[in-house]
């Protein structure tokens, strides 16, 4: 069986305005809409398309976090994943700890591909995929905007600063999705109903046998500085004069 493992992170919906708590200890999440991390949703869509082409036989979605994560896992099952694994954790985890948990699941599930979003929109770390590849000692293809499988290899088009880069990696491998990889499908009501009957395995994080100790300590959260009011100018000469006054030219 050719298996694809996909990570789904529960994050604040991208349409929600982020507000910092008055005491600076974090962001307000009470009563806020939560969703699948958009890059992870793209990764799942790609895994489903690979399966539909016959290049994989099973897609397994993985979520790490509190019981509420099962809501996003059920959405992943409704999109078309075959089964889900929920690793229960009640505290925030750093990227290295998450990568170590995924390594344990990789050793258990033996996937040919681990598909992750290139980054979470909450912390923007862009680390988990790279760390997992290093721990697993397997190739990685990050920022993928196109994935083509050919037997035991994957040809991946990557989004890089200079444009596009095409690489080939041997499978098993870690691939992280970029924004232009695909357009995720809409979930229909019949699929939501079917998802309720699909298997969802729950694992306690304590049983994973991994080092989850934090490497960093967050001191305080602060919102960005308020944007200053703009100034209207009549012509280019007045614009240049204003810039000189501010020491910008």
C-alpha positions as CSV (number, residue, x, y, z in Angstrom):
1,X,0.0,0.0,0.0
2,X,1.3,3.4,-1.0
3,X,0.4,5.9,1.8
4,X,0.6,9.7,2.0
5,X,0.7,11.4,5.5
6,X,-0.7,14.9,5.6
7,X,-0.4,17.3,8.5
8,X,-3.4,19.5,9.4
9,X,-2.9,22.3,11.8
10,X,-5.8,24.1,13.6
11,X,-5.3,27.9,13.3
12,X,-7.3,31.0,13.5
13,X,-9.2,31.6,10.3
14,X,-7.3,33.8,7.9
15,X,-10.4,36.2,7.7
16,X,-10.3,36.9,11.4
17,X,-8.7,40.0,12.7
18,X,-6.0,39.0,15.2
19,X,-6.2,40.8,18.6
20,X,-3.5,40.7,21.3
21,X,-4.6,40.2,24.8
22,X,-4.4,43.3,27.0
23,X,-1.8,41.6,29.3
24,X,0.4,40.7,26.3
25,X,0.3,37.0,27.1
26,X,-1.0,35.9,23.7
27,X,-3.7,36.5,21.2
28,X,-7.5,36.3,21.8
29,X,-8.9,33.0,20.6
30,X,-12.1,32.8,22.6
31,X,-15.1,32.8,20.3
32,X,-12.9,33.1,17.2
33,X,-13.4,30.9,14.1
34,X,-10.8,28.3,13.7
35,X,-9.9,26.5,10.4
36,X,-7.4,24.2,8.8
37,X,-4.2,26.1,8.1
38,X,-4.6,27.1,4.4
39,X,-1.2,25.7,3.3
40,X,-2.1,22.3,4.9
41,X,-5.5,22.3,3.1
42,X,-3.5,22.7,-0.2
43,X,-1.3,19.8,0.9
44,X,-4.3,17.6,1.5
45,X,-5.8,18.5,-1.8
46,X,-2.6,17.5,-3.6
47,X,-2.5,14.2,-1.7
48,X,-6.1,13.5,-2.8
49,X,-5.3,14.3,-6.4
50,X,-2.3,11.9,-6.3
51,X,-4.5,9.2,-4.9
52,X,-7.2,9.8,-7.6
53,X,-4.5,9.4,-10.3
54,X,-3.7,6.0,-8.9
55,X,-0.3,6.9,-7.5
56,X,-1.3,6.3,-3.9
57,X,-3.9,4.1,-2.2
58,X,-4.4,5.8,1.2
59,X,-4.3,9.4,2.5
60,X,-4.0,9.8,6.3
61,X,-4.4,13.2,8.0
62,X,-2.7,14.0,11.2
63,X,-3.6,16.7,13.8
64,X,-1.7,17.6,17.0
65,X,-3.5,19.6,19.7
66,X,-6.5,19.7,22.0
67,X,-9.8,17.8,21.4
68,X,-11.0,20.7,19.2
69,X,-8.5,19.6,16.6
70,X,-10.8,16.7,15.7
71,X,-13.1,19.3,14.0
72,X,-10.4,20.1,11.4
73,X,-9.6,16.4,11.1
74,X,-13.2,15.6,10.3
75,X,-13.1,18.3,7.7
76,X,-10.1,16.6,6.2
77,X,-12.0,13.3,6.2
78,X,-14.9,15.1,4.5
79,X,-12.5,16.4,1.8
80,X,-11.6,12.8,1.0
81,X,-8.9,11.5,3.4
82,X,-9.3,7.8,4.3
83,X,-8.6,8.1,8.0
84,X,-7.2,10.4,10.7
85,X,-4.8,10.4,13.6
86,X,-5.2,12.8,16.5
87,X,-2.2,13.3,18.8
88,X,-3.7,14.9,21.9
89,X,-1.7,17.8,23.3
90,X,-3.0,20.7,25.5
91,X,0.1,23.0,25.3
92,X,1.8,24.9,22.5
93,X,4.5,22.9,20.7
94,X,7.6,24.2,18.9
95,X,8.4,23.1,15.4
96,X,11.1,20.6,16.5
97,X,8.7,18.9,18.9
98,X,6.1,18.6,16.1
99,X,8.7,17.2,13.7
100,X,9.7,14.6,16.3
101,X,6.0,13.5,16.7
102,X,5.7,13.2,12.9
103,X,8.8,11.1,12.9
104,X,7.2,8.6,15.3
105,X,4.1,8.5,13.1
106,X,6.3,8.0,10.0
107,X,8.0,5.1,11.6
108,X,4.5,3.7,12.5
109,X,2.7,4.3,9.2
110,X,5.6,4.0,6.7
111,X,4.4,6.6,4.1
112,X,5.9,7.2,0.8
113,X,5.2,10.9,1.0
114,X,4.7,13.3,3.9
115,X,2.9,16.4,2.6
116,X,2.8,19.4,4.8
117,X,2.0,23.1,4.4
118,X,5.1,25.2,3.9
119,X,4.2,27.1,7.1
120,X,1.5,27.8,9.6
121,X,-0.2,31.2,9.3
122,X,-0.2,31.6,13.1
123,X,3.5,31.5,13.8
124,X,5.0,31.6,10.2
125,X,8.0,29.5,11.3
126,X,8.4,27.4,8.1
127,X,10.4,24.8,9.9
128,X,8.5,21.6,10.6
129,X,8.9,20.0,7.1
130,X,12.7,20.7,6.9
131,X,13.2,19.4,10.5
132,X,11.2,16.2,9.8
133,X,13.3,15.5,6.6
134,X,16.5,15.9,8.6
135,X,15.3,13.7,11.5
136,X,14.0,11.1,9.0
137,X,17.1,11.3,6.9
138,X,15.1,11.6,3.7
139,X,15.0,14.1,0.9
140,X,12.8,17.2,1.0
141,X,11.2,19.4,-1.6
142,X,9.8,22.6,-0.1
143,X,7.6,25.4,-1.5
144,X,6.1,23.1,-4.1
145,X,3.9,24.6,-6.8
146,X,3.8,21.4,-8.9
147,X,4.3,17.8,-8.0
148,X,4.7,15.0,-10.6
149,X,5.3,11.4,-9.5
150,X,7.3,8.9,-11.6
151,X,7.6,5.6,-9.9
152,X,10.1,6.0,-7.0
153,X,10.8,9.6,-7.7
154,X,9.0,12.9,-7.5
155,X,9.6,15.9,-9.8
156,X,8.8,19.0,-7.9
157,X,8.6,22.6,-9.1
158,X,9.6,25.0,-6.3
159,X,8.8,28.6,-5.7
160,X,12.1,30.4,-5.0
161,X,13.2,34.0,-4.8
162,X,14.6,33.9,-8.4
163,X,11.5,32.3,-9.9
164,X,11.0,28.6,-10.3
165,X,13.3,25.7,-9.6
166,X,12.7,22.1,-10.6
167,X,14.2,19.2,-8.6
168,X,13.8,15.5,-8.4
169,X,13.8,13.6,-5.1
170,X,13.8,9.9,-4.3
171,X,10.8,8.6,-2.3
172,X,10.1,8.4,0.6
173,X,10.3,12.2,0.9
174,X,8.9,15.3,2.6
175,X,7.1,17.8,0.4
176,X,5.7,21.1,1.6
177,X,3.1,23.0,-0.4
178,X,3.1,26.5,-1.7
179,X,0.1,28.7,-2.4
180,X,0.0,28.0,-6.2
181,X,0.1,24.2,-6.0
182,X,-3.7,23.8,-6.4
183,X,-7.1,25.1,-5.4
184,X,-8.7,23.0,-2.6
185,X,-12.1,21.4,-3.2
186,X,-15.3,22.4,-1.5
187,X,-16.7,20.1,1.1
188,X,-20.3,18.9,0.3
189,X,-22.9,17.9,2.9
190,X,-23.0,14.2,1.9
191,X,-19.2,14.1,2.4
192,X,-19.5,15.6,5.8
193,X,-22.0,12.9,6.8
194,X,-19.7,10.1,5.4
195,X,-16.7,11.6,7.3
196,X,-18.4,10.8,10.6
197,X,-18.1,7.1,10.0
198,X,-14.4,7.2,8.9
199,X,-11.8,6.0,11.5
200,X,-10.2,8.7,13.7
201,X,-7.5,7.3,16.0
202,X,-6.6,9.2,19.2
203,X,-3.1,9.0,20.7
204,X,-1.9,10.5,23.9
205,X,1.2,12.6,23.3
206,X,2.8,11.0,26.4
207,X,2.8,7.7,24.5
208,X,4.9,9.1,21.6
209,X,8.2,8.8,23.6
210,X,9.6,12.1,22.2
211,X,11.4,15.1,23.7
212,X,8.9,17.9,23.8
213,X,10.9,20.3,25.9
214,X,10.8,24.0,24.7
215,X,13.9,25.6,23.3
216,X,12.5,29.2,23.5
217,X,10.5,31.3,25.8
218,X,8.1,34.0,24.6
219,X,8.3,37.0,26.8
220,X,5.4,39.1,25.5
221,X,3.1,39.6,22.5
222,X,2.6,43.1,21.1
223,X,0.5,44.4,18.2
224,X,2.3,46.2,15.3
225,X,2.7,49.9,15.6
226,X,-0.3,52.0,14.5
227,X,0.2,53.2,10.9
228,X,0.7,56.9,10.7
229,X,-1.7,59.1,8.8
230,X,-0.7,59.7,5.1
231,X,0.0,63.1,3.6
232,X,-1.4,64.3,0.3
233,X,0.9,66.1,-2.2
234,X,0.1,68.1,-5.3
235,X,3.0,67.1,-7.5
236,X,6.3,65.3,-7.7
237,X,8.3,68.4,-6.5
238,X,6.3,68.5,-3.3
239,X,6.7,64.7,-2.9
240,X,10.5,65.0,-3.2
241,X,10.5,67.9,-0.8
242,X,8.5,65.9,1.8
243,X,10.9,63.0,1.5
244,X,13.9,65.2,1.9
245,X,12.3,66.7,5.0
246,X,12.1,63.2,6.5
247,X,15.6,62.4,5.5
248,X,14.5,59.6,3.1
249,X,16.3,61.0,0.0
